Amino acid sequence: MRELKILNKNYEVANLYTVVYEGYTIKEIIEDAPVYSVTPPQHYLDYWQKIYDYFKTGTKVPGYTYLPQGQSKYDVAYTNKTIDDPIAELNGHTLREVFEEGNILTNPYFEENVSGWSNYLQFLLSHDSVNKHLLATVQGGTIATFGQVTSEPLIAGDKYFHRSRVKSSENVSYLIAYYNGSNNQATSYVRNIYSTNGIHQANTWFERSLIFTATNVNGNTGNLRFGFGFYYTTAQSQVFTADYSELINISRLGIDNLSQAQLEEYYSLYVARKNITKKVLTYADIFEEFQLLTNPDFNDGTNGWTTFASTLSELNNNLLITGDGANATVRTYNDSFEALSGEKIYYNAKAKITTAQAPSSYYIQFTSGPFTAEYRFNFSYLQNVYNTISGVFTASYNLTTMALHHQYVDSATANGKVMEVDYAYALNIKHFDELITKEQLDTMLAHYLLVKNIVIYPEIYVPTDPTGFGNRYAFLEINKKVYGHELDFENMNVNLLFGVYKNAYDSYNQLMNFIIGNEGIISYDYGKGVRYSDIRLIKSPKTELDDGRYLKEKFDFKRLTPFYTLEQGSSLTIKNTHDWDLKLVVSGTVNTNIVYIEAEETTSGLTKTVKFDFTAVTKPFNFYYNSETKQILINGINNGYQYIDFIQGISFISLPKDTEHLIWTTGITSPSITVKKWVID
């Protein structure tokens, strides 16, 4: 079930009646346009129009947030480890304190143009504002340097962690990173952090990381110059590009006991987390934002998945991978997957083999290139029984593809065999917490799969745990012989959580005021469309707040009708396969004396006709006809029955079981015909 809503008899959600301005509701502001004592600001009106469109018609604007998450203990998944959380192994420092505040270089990521950096020899500095790179163009000669004065002295005997990423537009024969006490790197005062001999290829990033111990520069104890130096075989207008540069006194921070590999691990963690601002992660954050696969739950059909010796289809949001006989291995793969060496990957997939022939194996696979290096995890086979596998692994090399396989002894055996996949998730967990366990993620995913399709409406309630959506039958008997049956509906129950977005009692009272006096409707989206059932409220308990904020109550509803879809149009062709007759709702504007509503059976040609003579009625007027509720309204007043011309012998049209009818009107401007088409569940 993707969505669950409680509607009024006009198929409106309670949120349209949320008071948003000077006592007026969203519905009043957009539909009724009352005269305000103070005109709402335009940006409020723009916002309310978007919300109104969504609540009324389901229309969404791309990139606009309609379903806010993360404000309830019921949808919060995990407290994220951010760059501001202390880490014991870093001597209690945070990642920000080490890699931002601990860096003695100014503007190390070139986010502030070239501020803090200077050309020392043969360079002209500029800035790439799109990629945040420093650009240094050689102005002549075969040696060029640039750098900056460090914010504090390099202390002899202290250990420093250096990391940088640079490249050149032309081949470089010699590259150094250095610190010294003068402008020119070629003097006797130079201390190299690293130096390289040999040709560095043009336009290829050179990334270097190391720990070094500082030495005194000929007695110089002031702030020193840090820089990069380049040797070219010939003088050209080469462009040197720097991505970033770190220089951190790890002795002063008390972390000089860590190895380069350990600091590298924390640095990559800093890079992964530095743009994540959320302290609290929701299930959606984890299993959608950190998801490495396109369409992991197949809600978008087969999009994102590619065939190999197979055909792909989607059934009830499950992926079917069917062998086509071209190979013994039947496969589909997802090329959106990408993970770098050293990154931690969590995977979880649920699948089954639906055919009787057991595969040699069936498994999930992570690969580098065309299925060369791989991580492979096998499902257990039991025919037509779902099997779930999950785990965490650290990639030893860059991975580019995730695939799902089922394999047989030969291609002929593989032909026609089906693997059905419920879902396949793969997350880069290093982005939020490398220490999270498989068991924790398994629990989170199980909860996410339960709640991810429940719509969370702002400011009213969160629905969970719906029951009573099935059918049952009462048999009609005489002398213990069954001669028929009729529907005997279960009561519907749903837990509603109030207090997620506003005061719990206010939200509760708003929903109660919305339901009272109206015939209610439950609607739900089961993945292929929306179905409805008419209801009445039986019980709505009201207890004490949970944690001083939340109110979670079980609402009971009496179900009045089978589930149905709404078929609408200016004319309709509709077939009834249900025991209950179909009824018509017709509306529009009348500006003529004679009006017809007609339903012609497509097989026999017999026509049911309702004729109205509105000669005595002032026109134009709004017309409403409902054969279910026996209402005929003129401008909202139920007085239209008197204008039926009974020469046709019919007042309210019903369409019985096993018939198909073409429905149309005459004399109504812009007619709207609506039929509740009963659905057999």
Order of alpha helices (4+ residues) and beta strands (2+ residues): beta-beta-beta-alpha-beta-beta-beta-beta-beta-beta-beta-beta-beta-beta-beta-alpha-beta-beta-beta-beta-beta-beta-beta-beta-beta-beta-alpha-beta-alpha-beta-beta-beta-beta-alpha-beta-beta-beta-beta-beta-beta-beta-beta-beta-beta-beta-beta-beta-beta
